[in-house]
Amino acid sequence: MLRHYLLLSLKVLARRKFFTAISVFGISFTLMVLMVATALLDHAFGPGRPELKRDRILVVANLAAFGPHTRSNTRPGYAVLDRYARNLPGASVVSFFRGSDDQVPVYSNGQKVEPFIKHTDANFWRVYDFAFVDGRPYTQAEFDGGRRVAVLNRTTGGRLFGSGPVLGRTFDLDGQTFEVIGIVEDVSFFRFEPFSDIWIPYSTQPPAAYRDQFFGSFNAAALADDAAGMDKLHDEFNSRMTRAEVPEGYTTVVAPFETRFDRFARNGPFRDPENPEPQGWKLQLTLLVLAGLFTVIPIVNLVNLNVSRIMERSSEIGVRKAFGAPALTLVGQFVVENVLLTLIGGAAGLLLSIVVVQAINASGAIPYSQFTVNLRVFGFAILMSIVFGLMSGVYPAWRMSRLHPVDALKGVAR
């Protein structure tokens, strides 16, 4: 029966080429936009290096302080993290790191580049799983000793030293000379916490420049033992912050450990900066509402087109009903036709999204980002195609099934 429906549907769609082309274009364009957006979100928050353990990584990237007459929202300073974020229960390791917001001039053999610099501790390399092309990360002993060593990404190594060997070479940064001890694969700009061009120990900086700062430019990342450990360290750190010694003029400090998605949502339009609990659900709901609003218009248009298409076949419906065709059989046929149409549109949208994603990659607009239409995005495309087909096909089919055979034969629609 299904095979018969599919063959009949193909013949009907081929018969109405103009209608089919308009419908496929509307479906494919809508799904293309949704799939490109999904590919961007998947690239930013999906699994991938160096966040292979992302389901166990929590970060602190926001510090909000409130007082009777003032408030501040920035990143935490080193003093806050050093005092309250060490030895957290449920955490395998905790790392403090700073920066990569600004590009800094770096010199080597007369070459000047302006890469992003990130200052980290040695635990940083235990939280994140970088793909080392050559060399190694700096050790705890090198960090404690303030050794001027550095890890570069592949692109920056090539820009500074050309195609020759990079390990052991040196470059000048802020009047200091650093030795390259490791090369890693480029990290996407969308991986905000681990992203950089060059990573160096923050112990190479004067302690007075950061150690006593309450407000500053530091982040923290914790690798939890397991899911239960994530809750433990989140709750313990929040508890410690309620007892924190705050600067004069402030009474409350909020700086929660949270997932990257929750951290991103904390900067969204519906954030509650005084609430330390996760707020990612607000962003998820916002994205779902926006996606729903974006799809409403094409679905309504497709419904209208389907109603017109089905009612034009009223004589066929009347004949079939007069010969005893059950309403359910007719509804099934038209729903299958519509789902097949939307699957064709989904396939076209998938091809369009691949072209757009490749164009974004080729533009280099987002440093080191290579977006892909992977299996997760492909599955989303199939799901949305089926949803489109069902939502835009059920009502016209139901309306058609209510036609009286005599009215249908006369071409009268109710």
Secondary structure as UniProt FT lines:
FT   HELIX           2..15
FT   HELIX           17..45
FT   TURN            49..50
FT   TURN            52..53
FT   HELIX           54..56
FT   STRAND          57..60
FT   STRAND          63..66
FT   STRAND          71..76
FT   HELIX           78..84
FT   TURN            89..90
FT   STRAND          91..103
FT   STRAND          106..108
FT   TURN            109..110
FT   STRAND          111..113
FT   STRAND          116..120
FT   TURN            122..123
FT   HELIX           124..127
FT   STRAND          132..135
FT   HELIX           140..144
FT   TURN            145..146
FT   STRAND          149..153
FT   HELIX           154..161
FT   TURN            162..163
FT   TURN            167..168
FT   STRAND          170..173
FT   TURN            174..175
FT   STRAND          176..184
FT   TURN            189..190
FT   TURN            192..194
FT   STRAND          198..201
FT   HELIX           202..204
FT   HELIX           207..209
FT   TURN            210..212
FT   STRAND          215..216
FT   STRAND          218..224
FT   HELIX           227..242
FT   TURN            248..249
FT   STRAND          252..254
FT   HELIX           260..265
FT   TURN            266..267
FT   TURN            269..270
FT   TURN            273..274
FT   HELIX           280..311
FT   TURN            312..313
FT   HELIX           314..322
FT   TURN            323..324
FT   HELIX           327..363
FT   TURN            367..368
FT   HELIX           375..401
FT   HELIX           405..410
//
